[in-house]
Each structure stands twice: as C-alpha cells, then as structure tokens.
Amino acid sequence: MAGQKLPTFEENSAKSRKLSPMQRRRANRKRLPNWFRTSLPTGQGQVAFNEIQGNVTMHELNTVCQEARCPNIHDCWGRGTATFMVAGEQCTRGCKFCAVGTIKTPPSLDPKEPENLAEAVDLMGVSHAVITCVNRDELPDGGASHYRACLEAVHQRCPEVGLEFLCSDLDGNIDALEILLEDLEIRVFAHNVECVPRLDSRVRDRRASFKQSLQILSEAKRLRPDIMIKSSLMVGVGETDEEVEGVMEILHQIGVDILTIGQYLSPSPSHLPVDRFPSPESFAKWDLFARDLGFKGVACGPLVRSSYRAGLLWHEAMGGAPVVTADATGSAISYLQPKVTIGDQSGGSETL
C-alpha cells in the first residue's frame, strides 16, 4: 500500500525475540525447491497400483507407505512393492529425524502378528514385500526372534513373494543377528546408517552409532553372502559432499551391495531441521560415484527412500537393468537416465 511504513530491522528483531522456540522453528523452515516433483504411473503401472489400492481398501490393511505418506507410493505399488512395519508402532529410541513415537517400555509383542502380517501381504497382492521394524531394546534379543517369525510366516503363506528385511541394529547383538538370518528365506537384508559418522549424536539416538551399524552390516554379509546387503543414507542434516562420498566408500568396502541416498525432510517443527537441499546435480554425481565404486544396485535422489523401488533394485543387483532407467518419475536422478536434463526435474503430473 502506498505510503505504508515498513518495519525497521530493530522492530523485526524485537518481534523475533518474542517468538517461542517452536514458533521460530516454524518461521525458519526451508521451502522445498522446485525440483521436488514426481509423476504418477501410467499404463500397466496405474492398473497395478489401482489393484493393490483396491485390495488395501477392501481388507482395511495398513502399510508404512500410507502411514508415512511416502511420495513414491504410486510408483512402488505400481511395481508390486509395499512396506510393512512389525513389533509395534512405538520405538524405544528417540532419533531426532524420525516421526515414529518413542516409549521406554512398549506393549508386549503380539503373538498373532506373524500370521496377520502374512495374511496382509497375501491379500495385498504384492510381488516384493519390505518388512521393517521399530527398535525393541527392552528385549534380550532386540526382537530378532519375533522378526524371524514374521518373515517365516510370510514366506510360508506367500513363497512367491520376495522378502526384504529392513532391520534395527539389534543393539549390536551379533548372536541375535545370527539367529535371525540363519537359513532365512529373504532376498535382501537392509540396515540404514542414516547419516555420516560425525553427525551421529546430532541425528540419531545415543544408543545408535555409525560403528555399530557397520558391524551389523558387515556381520550380515559374513553370515549370509548369498543375499543382498543394503543400506541408506540421508542428506540435508549437516554433512558435506566429501563426507557422503567417504561413507559410500566405507559401505562398499564392508560388502554392502545396494545403496540408496535421499533427501531428509523434517516430519515436524519439533524434529531436526533441514540443513540444506542438495541439487539434482549432486544426486546425479553421487549415483555415478556409487556405480564407479561397484555397488550392484543404486538409487539416489531427493525423493528416494530406503524402500524405493525395492523389488526392482534387487533385480538390478542381480544383474538386471538399472532402476533409474525404468520409466523415470523424478524421484531418483542419474546420468544413466535417458531424456532427463539434470537440474530440471519439473516433469510430471503431481507436485509434492
């Protein structure tokens, strides 16, 4: 409005001082860059998504895909992959990036969960199921025997469904890891390092550490050299590009086969704030670096999550075509992608 007096710097500063810490966090939240877009599936992918969505609605099923509002739900369901969480809805840890609730003493494990999970996977009609879990530090084995029972129940009922287990660090209990993995019928064992080691105390619960995560991953590779080992890294929590590449080198050295790298997005103003939004060029560079190192399956991008196109990533690791070349939706970015201009990911029909 003409003649309107703008507030002075001192007035703005005084106003800022009156805000509570939560209000300041809300006011300082970074806007999403314009490359945070992805496209909906078309053709057979849309048909497959509609079928799985219909099964979920009809049988009142619950998945992590829905509850976490994953931006890749259309893409993954359209390719026959879905993610389920076991061992409860609350975690014994309080990582600063995670939206899952924290509780010191969770309710007892549900003895019917293995059977119920197997039924859900069967009714949903997926070809590749990712089973993940909360931390259960109050249990002597970290929940390993329960996780095994869940995976065995799914395999017994749906032997044609490929299984991937995204595991906790079991509080470093290698004996429990051995009991979990012995002769277990799974395609992929996954455990996420989450961040570069310098940021452990800033990002993760005090009981978690990069060193402990590496131990779980390397022991899983030793115990089960016949399956794929997978890990995931978030960016945007305070790391440098050089640190990201350093972590990639370490993970490859200890035998990790499949790697995903995605952008951290703060679940709420009370969680860890986003430090930066690496550009699409950065994700393309990391994708290339990972492939040059020798990872068997790679997905890097702003909207990539640890279970992104999980079934296809397993196929890639087994010698199939790179996931990023299959009908790119904008979530993953690579120089391998045909007809994609790095730095311009604006294509697609859905903006997130």
C-alpha positions in Angstrom: 0.0 0.0 0.0 1.4 3.5 -0.9 2.8 5.3 2.0 2.9 2.2 4.2 5.8 2.3 6.7 7.9 -0.8 6.6 9.1 -2.3 10.0 12.6 -1.4 10.9 15.3 -4.0 11.5 15.1 -3.4 15.2 11.3 -3.9 15.2 11.7 -7.2 13.3 14.4 -8.3 15.7 12.2 -7.5 18.7 9.3 -9.4 17.1 11.5 -12.4 16.5 12.7 -12.4 20.2 9.0 -12.7 21.3 8.6 -15.9 19.4 8.8 -19.2 21.2 11.5 -21.7 20.1 8.8 -23.7 18.3 7.4 -20.6 16.5 11.0 -19.7 15.4 11.5 -23.2 14.0 8.2 -22.9 12.1 9.2 -19.5 10.7 12.7 -20.7 9.7 11.6 -23.9 7.9 13.1 -24.1 4.5 10.8 -24.1 1.4 11.0 -27.1 -0.8 13.0 -26.4 -4.0 11.1 -26.6 -7.3 12.6 -30.0 -8.2 10.6 -31.8 -5.6 8.2 -33.2 -8.1 7.3 -36.7 -9.3 5.0 -38.2 -11.8 2.1 -40.6 -11.4 2.2 -44.1 -13.0 0.6 -44.7 -16.4 -0.5 -47.8 -18.3 0.2 -51.1 -16.6 1.7 -49.3 -13.6 -1.5 -47.5 -13.0 -3.5 -50.7 -13.4 -1.3 -52.4 -10.8 -1.5 -49.5 -8.4 -5.3 -49.5 -8.6 -5.5 -53.2 -8.0 -3.2 -53.0 -4.9 -5.0 -49.9 -3.6 -8.3 -51.8 -4.0 -7.1 -54.7 -2.0 -5.8 -52.4 0.8 -9.2 -50.6 1.0 -11.3 -53.8 0.8 -9.4 -55.6 3.5 -8.6 -52.5 5.6 -4.9 -53.1 5.5 -2.2 -50.8 6.9 1.2 -50.1 5.3 4.2 -47.9 6.1 3.7 -46.5 2.6 0.4 -44.9 3.6 1.2 -44.0 7.2 4.4 -42.3 6.3 2.7 -40.6 3.3 5.6 -41.7 1.1 5.9 -39.7 -2.1 6.7 -42.9 -4.0 3.6 -44.9 -3.1 2.1 -44.8 -6.6 5.4 -45.8 -8.2 6.2 -48.6 -5.7 2.7 -50.1 -5.6 2.5 -49.8 -9.3 5.6 -52.1 -9.4 4.4 -54.6 -6.8 6.4 -53.4 -3.8 5.0 -52.4 -0.4 6.4 -51.9 3.1 5.1 -53.1 6.4 6.3 -52.4 9.9 6.3 -55.0 12.7 6.8 -55.1 16.5 4.6 -52.2 17.3 4.0 -48.5 16.4 6.4 -47.0 19.1 10.1 -47.2 19.3 12.4 -47.5 22.3 14.7 -44.9 20.8 14.3 -41.2 20.0 16.2 -40.4 16.9 15.8 -36.7 16.0 14.8 -37.3 12.4 12.1 -39.9 12.9 8.3 -39.4 13.2 7.8 -42.8 15.0 6.8 -42.2 18.6 9.1 -43.1 21.5 8.3 -45.1 24.5 10.6 -46.6 27.2 8.6 -49.8 27.8 6.4 -50.7 24.7 3.5 -53.1 24.9 4.3 -56.8 24.6 4.8 -58.3 21.2 1.7 -59.6 19.5 1.9 -63.3 19.1 -0.6 -63.2 16.2 1.4 -60.6 14.3 3.3 -63.1 12.1 0.0 -64.7 10.9 -1.7 -61.3 10.5 1.3 -59.9 8.5 1.3 -63.0 6.2 -2.4 -62.5 5.6 -1.9 -58.8 4.8 0.9 -59.5 2.3 -1.2 -62.2 0.7 -4.3 -60.1 0.4 -2.5 -57.1 -0.9 -1.1 -59.0 -3.9 2.5 -57.6 -4.0 5.5 -59.4 -5.5 8.1 -57.9 -3.2 7.5 -57.0 0.4 9.7 -54.9 2.6 9.3 -55.7 6.3 10.7 -53.1 8.7 10.6 -52.8 12.5 10.9 -50.4 15.4 13.7 -50.8 17.9 12.9 -53.1 20.8 15.9 -52.5 23.1 14.0 -53.8 26.1 14.0 -57.4 24.7 17.1 -59.6 25.2 17.4 -60.3 21.5 16.2 -56.9 20.3 13.2 -58.5 18.8 15.1 -60.8 16.4 13.2 -64.0 17.1 9.9 -62.1 16.5 11.1 -60.6 13.3 12.2 -64.1 12.1 8.8 -65.5 12.9 7.1 -62.7 10.9 9.3 -63.3 7.9 8.9 -67.1 8.1 5.1 -66.7 8.3 5.0 -64.6 5.1 7.3 -66.9 3.2 5.2 -70.0 4.2 2.0 -68.4 3.1 3.4 -66.5 0.1 6.5 -68.3 -1.1 6.4 -66.5 -4.5 6.8 -63.0 -2.8 10.3 -61.7 -2.5 11.2 -60.6 1.0 13.4 -57.7 2.2 14.0 -57.1 5.9 15.0 -53.6 7.0 16.4 -54.3 10.4 17.3 -52.3 13.5 20.8 -52.6 14.8 19.6 -55.1 17.5 21.6 -53.1 20.0 24.8 -54.7 18.5 23.7 -58.2 19.4 25.5 -60.3 16.8 24.3 -63.6 18.3 20.7 -62.4 17.8 21.6 -61.4 14.2 22.9 -64.9 13.6 19.7 -66.5 14.9 17.6 -64.1 12.8 19.5 -64.8 9.5 20.3 -68.5 9.7 18.7 -70.1 6.6 16.1 -67.4 6.5 14.3 -67.1 3.1 14.9 -63.5 2.2 16.3 -61.6 -0.8 17.7 -58.6 0.9 18.9 -57.7 4.4 18.9 -53.9 5.0 20.1 -51.7 7.8 20.4 -47.9 7.4 23.4 -46.0 8.6 21.2 -42.9 8.2 23.9 -40.2 8.4 27.7 -39.6 8.2 29.5 -40.7 11.4 30.3 -37.1 12.5 26.6 -36.4 12.9 25.6 -39.5 14.9 25.0 -37.5 18.1 23.0 -34.8 16.3 20.8 -37.1 14.3 20.4 -40.4 16.0 19.6 -41.8 19.4 22.6 -42.1 21.7 22.3 -45.9 21.6 22.9 -45.9 17.8 26.2 -45.3 16.1 27.8 -45.5 12.7 30.3 -48.0 14.1 27.5 -50.3 15.4 25.6 -50.0 12.1 28.7 -51.0 10.2 29.1 -54.0 12.5 25.6 -55.2 11.8 26.0 -54.8 8.0 29.4 -56.5 7.8 28.3 -59.4 10.0 25.2 -59.8 7.9 27.4 -60.1 4.8 29.6 -62.6 6.6 26.7 -64.7 7.8 24.7 -64.6 4.5 27.0 -63.9 1.5 24.2 -65.4 -0.6 21.8 -62.5 -0.1 22.0 -58.8 -1.0 23.0 -56.4 1.8 21.6 -52.9 1.6 21.9 -49.5 3.4 20.6 -46.0 3.1 21.9 -42.5 3.8 20.0 -39.3 4.3 21.4 -35.9 3.2 20.5 -32.5 4.3 21.3 -33.0 8.0 24.6 -31.1 8.1 27.0 -33.4 6.1 29.4 -32.3 3.3 29.6 -33.8 -0.2 33.0 -35.2 0.7 31.6 -36.9 3.8 28.9 -38.5 1.7 31.4 -40.0 -0.7 33.5 -41.2 2.3 30.5 -43.1 3.7 29.9 -44.6 0.3 33.4 -45.9 0.1 33.2 -47.4 3.6 29.9 -49.2 2.9 31.2 -50.7 -0.3 34.4 -51.9 1.4 32.4 -53.8 4.1 30.3 -55.6 1.4 27.1 -53.5 1.1 25.6 -54.4 -2.4 22.7 -51.9 -2.7 22.7 -48.2 -1.8 20.0 -45.5 -1.6 20.6 -41.9 -0.9 17.7 -39.5 -0.3 16.8 -36.0 1.0 15.9 -35.6 4.6 12.6 -33.8 5.2 11.7 -32.8 8.7 8.5 -34.5 9.9 7.5 -31.5 12.1 9.0 -28.3 13.5 9.9 -30.2 16.7 12.2 -32.6 14.7 15.7 -31.9 13.4 15.6 -29.0 10.9 16.7 -29.5 7.3 20.3 -28.1 6.8 20.3 -28.0 3.0 18.8 -29.2 -0.2 21.5 -30.7 -2.4 20.8 -30.0 -6.1 19.8 -32.7 -8.6 23.4 -32.4 -9.9 24.7 -33.6 -6.6 22.4 -36.7 -6.5 23.5 -37.5 -10.1 27.1 -37.2 -9.1 26.6 -39.5 -6.1 24.8 -42.0 -8.3 27.7 -42.0 -10.7 30.3 -42.3 -7.8 28.4 -45.2 -6.3 28.3 -47.1 -9.7 32.0 -46.4 -10.2 32.7 -47.9 -6.8 30.9 -51.1 -7.8 27.6 -51.0 -5.9 25.3 -53.6 -7.6 22.1 -51.5 -7.1 21.9 -47.7 -6.7 19.1 -45.1 -6.3 19.9 -41.5 -5.4 17.5 -38.6 -5.5 15.6 -36.0 -3.5 12.5 -38.3 -3.1 14.3 -41.6 -2.8 13.6 -43.5 0.4 15.3 -46.7 1.7 12.5 -48.9 0.2 12.3 -47.0 -3.1 11.6 -49.5 -5.9 12.9 -52.2 -3.6 11.9 -55.1 -5.9 13.5 -53.5 -8.9 16.6 -52.6 -7.0 17.0 -56.3 -6.1 16.6 -57.2 -9.7 19.3 -54.6 -10.7 21.6 -56.0 -8.1 21.1 -59.5 -9.5 22.2 -58.2 -12.9 19.1 -56.5 -14.3 18.7 -53.1 -15.8 19.4 -50.1 -13.6 16.3 -49.0 -11.8 16.8 -45.3 -12.8 16.4 -46.2 -16.5 12.9 -47.7 -16.0 10.2 -45.1 -16.6 11.8 -42.3 -14.5 9.4 -40.5 -12.3 11.7 -37.8 -10.9 12.4 -39.4 -7.5 15.8 -40.8 -8.4 18.3 -39.0 -10.6 21.2 -40.4 -12.6 23.2 -39.6 -15.7 22.1 -43.0 -16.9 18.5 -41.8 -17.3 17.5 -41.2 -21.0 15.9 -37.9 -21.9 16.4 -36.3 -18.4 18.2 -33.0 -18.1 19.9 -32.9 -14.8 18.8 -29.8 -12.8 15.4 -29.7 -14.4 13.2 -32.3 -12.8 10.0 -30.4 -13.4 8.3 -33.0 -15.5 5.4 -35.0 -14.0 1.8 -34.6 -13.2 2.0 -34.4 -9.4 3.8 -31.7 -7.3 4.7 -32.6 -3.8 
